Amino acid sequence: MSHQIKCEHCGEWTDPSLDKCTYCGKTLREEEKKVKASSNRLKDSLEPQLITINDDDHPILKLFKRVVQLGQMIFYAIITFLVWVTSWTIG
């Protein structure tokens, strides 16, 4: 017999490779999936959101986007510095 998990909705044992319980039809490991999704959103929200440069962009457009990316990085650096100075002077 293969490894099985207990459905948190109906209490029956079912195959863990399935997304839904074979008895009640509700989603398995719903809470675990919510926690994982929220942690992924938090991790993604902390990364700087830079303009994307596509491979099929015209070379002049790529140059313009690089300049914009540089401006974005300078902006992030200034904000980070201001947050650091603020927390340093307060703390």
MDTraj code that builds the backbone (N, CA, C; nanometers):
import mdtraj as md
import numpy as np

residues = "MET SER HIS GLN ILE LYS CYS GLU HIS CYS GLY GLU TRP THR ASP PRO SER LEU ASP LYS CYS THR TYR CYS GLY LYS THR LEU ARG GLU GLU GLU LYS LYS VAL LYS ALA SER SER ASN ARG LEU LYS ASP SER LEU GLU PRO GLN LEU ILE THR ILE ASN ASP ASP ASP HIS PRO ILE LEU LYS LEU PHE LYS ARG VAL VAL GLN LEU GLY GLN MET ILE PHE TYR ALA ILE ILE THR PHE LEU VAL TRP VAL THR SER TRP THR ILE GLY".split()
xyz = np.array([
    [0.0845, -0.1185, 0.0000],
    [0.0000, 0.0000, 0.0000],
    [0.0893, 0.1252, 0.0000],
    [0.0549, 0.2228, -0.0819],
    [0.1363, 0.3436, -0.0926],
    [0.1050, 0.4402, 0.0215],
    [0.1876, 0.5402, 0.0341],
    [0.1716, 0.6436, 0.1365],
    [0.0423, 0.7193, 0.1105],
    [-0.0357, 0.7446, 0.2145],
    [-0.1601, 0.8191, 0.2005],
    [-0.1666, 0.9276, 0.3076],
    [-0.2511, 1.0263, 0.2812],
    [-0.2727, 1.1329, 0.3790],
    [-0.4205, 1.1371, 0.4159],
    [-0.4480, 1.1927, 0.5315],
    [-0.5856, 1.2033, 0.5788],
    [-0.6437, 1.3371, 0.5351],
    [-0.7595, 1.3324, 0.4722],
    [-0.8274, 1.4547, 0.4279],
    [-0.8703, 1.5344, 0.5501],
    [-0.8385, 1.6624, 0.5526],
    [-0.8738, 1.7468, 0.6669],
    [-1.0227, 1.7830, 0.6686],
    [-1.0945, 1.7527, 0.5598],
    [-1.2368, 1.7857, 0.5525],
    [-1.3259, 1.6685, 0.5948],
    [-1.3003, 1.5496, 0.5369],
    [-1.3867, 1.4351, 0.5658],
    [-1.3214, 1.3299, 0.6542],
    [-1.1879, 1.3348, 0.6705],
    [-1.1195, 1.2400, 0.7565],
    [-1.0832, 1.1081, 0.6917],
    [-1.1113, 1.0914, 0.5639],
    [-1.0781, 0.9676, 0.4921],
    [-0.9345, 0.9730, 0.4419],
    [-0.8719, 0.8559, 0.4252],
    [-0.7353, 0.8472, 0.3746],
    [-0.7393, 0.8481, 0.2227],
    [-0.6525, 0.9291, 0.1617],
    [-0.6524, 0.9433, 0.0164],
    [-0.5104, 0.9586, -0.0360],
    [-0.4955, 0.9514, -0.1665],
    [-0.3653, 0.9592, -0.2333],
    [-0.3114, 1.1025, -0.2262],
    [-0.1883, 1.1234, -0.1754],
    [-0.1352, 1.2596, -0.1611],
    [-0.0951, 1.3243, -0.2932],
    [-0.0845, 1.2467, -0.3999],
    [-0.0450, 1.3058, -0.5283],
    [-0.1617, 1.3770, -0.5958],
    [-0.2825, 1.3561, -0.5466],
    [-0.4009, 1.4213, -0.6034],
    [-0.4210, 1.5589, -0.5409],
    [-0.4850, 1.6481, -0.6157],
    [-0.5161, 1.7816, -0.5637],
    [-0.6442, 1.7817, -0.4819],
    [-0.7360, 1.6901, -0.5143],
    [-0.8642, 1.6850, -0.4456],
    [-0.8848, 1.5475, -0.3837],
    [-0.9590, 1.5450, -0.2753],
    [-0.9906, 1.4207, -0.2047],
    [-1.0779, 1.3324, -0.2936],
    [-1.0500, 1.2028, -0.2963],
    [-1.1302, 1.1113, -0.3784],
    [-1.2663, 1.0836, -0.3168],
    [-1.2871, 1.1156, -0.1895],
    [-1.4137, 1.0891, -0.1218],
    [-1.5063, 1.2109, -0.1203],
    [-1.4546, 1.3248, -0.0747],
    [-1.5420, 1.4427, -0.0628],
    [-1.5224, 1.5436, -0.1762],
    [-1.4087, 1.5356, -0.2484],
    [-1.3849, 1.6254, -0.3614],
    [-1.3293, 1.7611, -0.3246],
    [-1.3000, 1.7826, -0.1989],
    [-1.2454, 1.9128, -0.1571],
    [-1.0936, 1.9133, -0.1731],
    [-1.0348, 2.0324, -0.1748],
    [-0.8913, 2.0487, -0.1967],
    [-0.8108, 1.9957, -0.0790],
    [-0.7078, 1.9174, -0.1103],
    [-0.6193, 1.8622, -0.0070],
    [-0.5117, 1.9636, 0.0290],
    [-0.4683, 1.9638, 0.1528],
    [-0.3609, 2.0498, 0.2036],
    [-0.3857, 2.1959, 0.1667],
    [-0.5077, 2.2414, 0.1873],
    [-0.5472, 2.3776, 0.1511],
    [-0.4696, 2.4830, 0.2298],
    [-0.4578, 2.4638, 0.3604],
    [-0.3875, 2.5605, 0.4458],
    [-0.2397, 2.5675, 0.4087],
    [-0.1801, 2.4512, 0.3829],
    [-0.0386, 2.4459, 0.3447],
    [-0.0141, 2.5217, 0.2143],
    [-0.1058, 2.5090, 0.1206],
    [-0.0928, 2.5791, -0.0079],
    [-0.1073, 2.7300, 0.0096],
    [-0.1959, 2.7731, 0.1006],
    [-0.2135, 2.9165, 0.1259],
    [-0.0875, 2.9768, 0.1866],
    [-0.0274, 2.9058, 0.2829],
    [0.0946, 2.9548, 0.3473],
    [0.2079, 2.9644, 0.2463],
    [0.2202, 2.8638, 0.1615],
    [0.3256, 2.8644, 0.0603],
    [0.3060, 2.9784, -0.0397],
    [0.1817, 3.0017, -0.0806],
    [0.1534, 3.1096, -0.1754],
    [0.1832, 3.2461, -0.1133],
    [0.1490, 3.2646, 0.0140],
    [0.1748, 3.3945, 0.0775],
    [0.3238, 3.4170, 0.0981],
    [0.3998, 3.3123, 0.1268],
    [0.5443, 3.3298, 0.1432],
    [0.6102, 3.3604, 0.0096],
    [0.5589, 3.3048, -0.0990],
    [0.6127, 3.3361, -0.2316],
    [0.5842, 3.4805, -0.2688],
    [0.4650, 3.5299, -0.2337],
    [0.4332, 3.6696, -0.2634],
    [0.5220, 3.7642, -0.1846],
    [0.5493, 3.7311, -0.0596],
    [0.6346, 3.8164, 0.0228],
    [0.7757, 3.8192, -0.0327],
    [0.8267, 3.7043, -0.0714],
    [0.9620, 3.6976, -0.1256],
    [0.9712, 3.7787, -0.2548],
    [0.8701, 3.7683, -0.3416],
    [0.8717, 3.8425, -0.4665],
    [0.8553, 3.9921, -0.4447],
    [0.7827, 4.0323, -0.3430],
    [0.7587, 4.1742, -0.3211],
    [0.8838, 4.2459, -0.2704],
    [0.9805, 4.1726, -0.2165],
    [1.1017, 4.2358, -0.1658],
    [1.2074, 4.2567, -0.2735],
    [1.1896, 4.1961, -0.3894],
    [1.2853, 4.2143, -0.4988],
    [1.2545, 4.3460, -0.5701],
    [1.3583, 4.4192, -0.6115],
    [1.3318, 4.5439, -0.6844],
    [1.2647, 4.5149, -0.8184],
    [1.1635, 4.5914, -0.8494],
    [1.0897, 4.5729, -0.9732],
    [1.1506, 4.6620, -1.0811],
    [1.2349, 4.6025, -1.1636],
    [1.3008, 4.6761, -1.2706],
    [1.2274, 4.6543, -1.4020],
    [1.2429, 4.7494, -1.4922],
    [1.1853, 4.7368, -1.6246],
    [1.2506, 4.6181, -1.6953],
    [1.1718, 4.5414, -1.7688],
    [1.2258, 4.4221, -1.8351],
    [1.2774, 4.4562, -1.9741],
    [1.3875, 4.3933, -2.0085],
    [1.4468, 4.4103, -2.1410],
    [1.4295, 4.2793, -2.2159],
    [1.3572, 4.2842, -2.3262],
    [1.3310, 4.1645, -2.4058],
    [1.4400, 4.1455, -2.5100],
    [1.4610, 4.0190, -2.5490],
    [1.5628, 3.9895, -2.6504],
    [1.5270, 4.0472, -2.7865],
    [1.3985, 4.0586, -2.8156],
    [1.3572, 4.1070, -2.9473],
    [1.3381, 4.2589, -2.9533],
    [1.3756, 4.3300, -2.8472],
    [1.3692, 4.4763, -2.8490],
    [1.4748, 4.5330, -2.9430],
    [1.4427, 4.6457, -3.0030],
    [1.5361, 4.7169, -3.0904],
    [1.6557, 4.7628, -3.0063],
    [1.7781, 4.7649, -3.0624],
    [1.8962, 4.8047, -2.9843],
    [1.8840, 4.9423, -2.9178],
    [1.8203, 5.0368, -2.9825],
    [1.8038, 5.1694, -2.9231],
    [1.7080, 5.1619, -2.8037],
    [1.6029, 5.0806, -2.8183],
    [1.5096, 5.0618, -2.7084],
    [1.5780, 4.9907, -2.5910],
    [1.6655, 4.8942, -2.6211],
    [1.7414, 4.8262, -2.5156],
    [1.8291, 4.9258, -2.4405],
    [1.8943, 5.0169, -2.5142],
    [1.9784, 5.1189, -2.4514],
    [1.8945, 5.2094, -2.3617],
    [1.7786, 5.2518, -2.4108],
    [1.6896, 5.3357, -2.3312],
    [1.6448, 5.2625, -2.2042],
    [1.6109, 5.1347, -2.2168],
    [1.5676, 5.0567, -2.1006],
    [1.6816, 5.0390, -2.0006],
    [1.8055, 5.0264, -2.0494],
    [1.9203, 5.0172, -1.9571],
    [1.9368, 5.1467, -1.8782],
    [1.9161, 5.2594, -1.9448],
    [1.9246, 5.3885, -1.8759],
    [1.8157, 5.3982, -1.7697],
    [1.6942, 5.3525, -1.8041],
    [1.5839, 5.3546, -1.7081],
    [1.6164, 5.2622, -1.5903],
    [1.6727, 5.1425, -1.6178],
    [1.7116, 5.0508, -1.5103],
    [1.8156, 5.1143, -1.4186],
    [1.9107, 5.1858, -1.4759],
    [2.0113, 5.2542, -1.3955],
    [1.9451, 5.3578, -1.3052],
    [1.8505, 5.4325, -1.3594],
    [1.7770, 5.5297, -1.2796],
    [1.6986, 5.4634, -1.1679],
    [1.6387, 5.3487, -1.1978],
    [1.5654, 5.2758, -1.0953],
    [1.6584, 5.2288, -0.9832],
    [1.7750, 5.1797, -1.0190],
    [1.8705, 5.1324, -0.9185],
    [1.9207, 5.2481, -0.8327],
    [1.9455, 5.3631, -0.8935],
    [1.9882, 5.4808, -0.8169],
    [1.8770, 5.5230, -0.7214],
    [1.7525, 5.5204, -0.7687],
    [1.6382, 5.5540, -0.6837],
    [1.6298, 5.4593, -0.5645],
    [1.6407, 5.3280, -0.5891],
    [1.6371, 5.2291, -0.4801],
    [1.7528, 5.2514, -0.3819],
    [1.8692, 5.2877, -0.4340],
    [1.9847, 5.3116, -0.3466],
    [1.9611, 5.4334, -0.2571],
    [1.9039, 5.5381, -0.3136],
    [1.8760, 5.6588, -0.2351],
    [1.7731, 5.6296, -0.1267],
    [1.6668, 5.5595, -0.1615],
    [1.5634, 5.5249, -0.0632],
    [1.6216, 5.4370, 0.0465],
    [1.7038, 5.3383, 0.0088],
    [1.7664, 5.2506, 0.1081],
    [1.8567, 5.3307, 0.2012],
    [1.9330, 5.4230, 0.1457],
    [2.0202, 5.5070, 0.2270],
    [1.9389, 5.5928, 0.3237],
    [1.8295, 5.6513, 0.2755],
    [1.7461, 5.7344, 0.3627],
    [1.6825, 5.6530, 0.4752],
    [1.6402, 5.5314, 0.4451],
    [1.5849, 5.4443, 0.5491],
    [1.6928, 5.4096, 0.6495],
    [1.8122, 5.3806, 0.6024],
    [1.9242, 5.3475, 0.6922],
    [1.9578, 5.4658, 0.7833],
    [1.9689, 5.5859, 0.7252],
    [2.0027, 5.7048, 0.8041],
    [1.8916, 5.7317, 0.9070],
    [1.7673, 5.7172, 0.8660],
    [1.6560, 5.7396, 0.9581],
    [1.6596, 5.6416, 1.0735],
    [1.6810, 5.5157, 1.0433],
    [1.6835, 5.4155, 1.1506],
    [1.8087, 5.4300, 1.2371],
    [1.9175, 5.4752, 1.1801],
    [2.0419, 5.4951, 1.2559],
    [2.0288, 5.6118, 1.3531],
    [1.9664, 5.7215, 1.3070],
    [1.9522, 5.8390, 1.3934],
    [1.8486, 5.8167, 1.5029],
    [1.7471, 5.7411, 1.4746],
    [1.6422, 5.7135, 1.5748],
    [1.6921, 5.6119, 1.6758],
    [1.7581, 5.5057, 1.6249],
    [1.7934, 5.3925, 1.7112],
    [1.9142, 5.4153, 1.7902],
])
top = md.Topology()
chain = top.add_chain()
for i, resn in enumerate(residues, 1):
    res = top.add_residue(resn, chain, resSeq=i)
    for name in ("N", "CA", "C"):
        top.add_atom(name, md.element.get_by_symbol(name[0]), res)
traj = md.Trajectory(xyz[None], top)
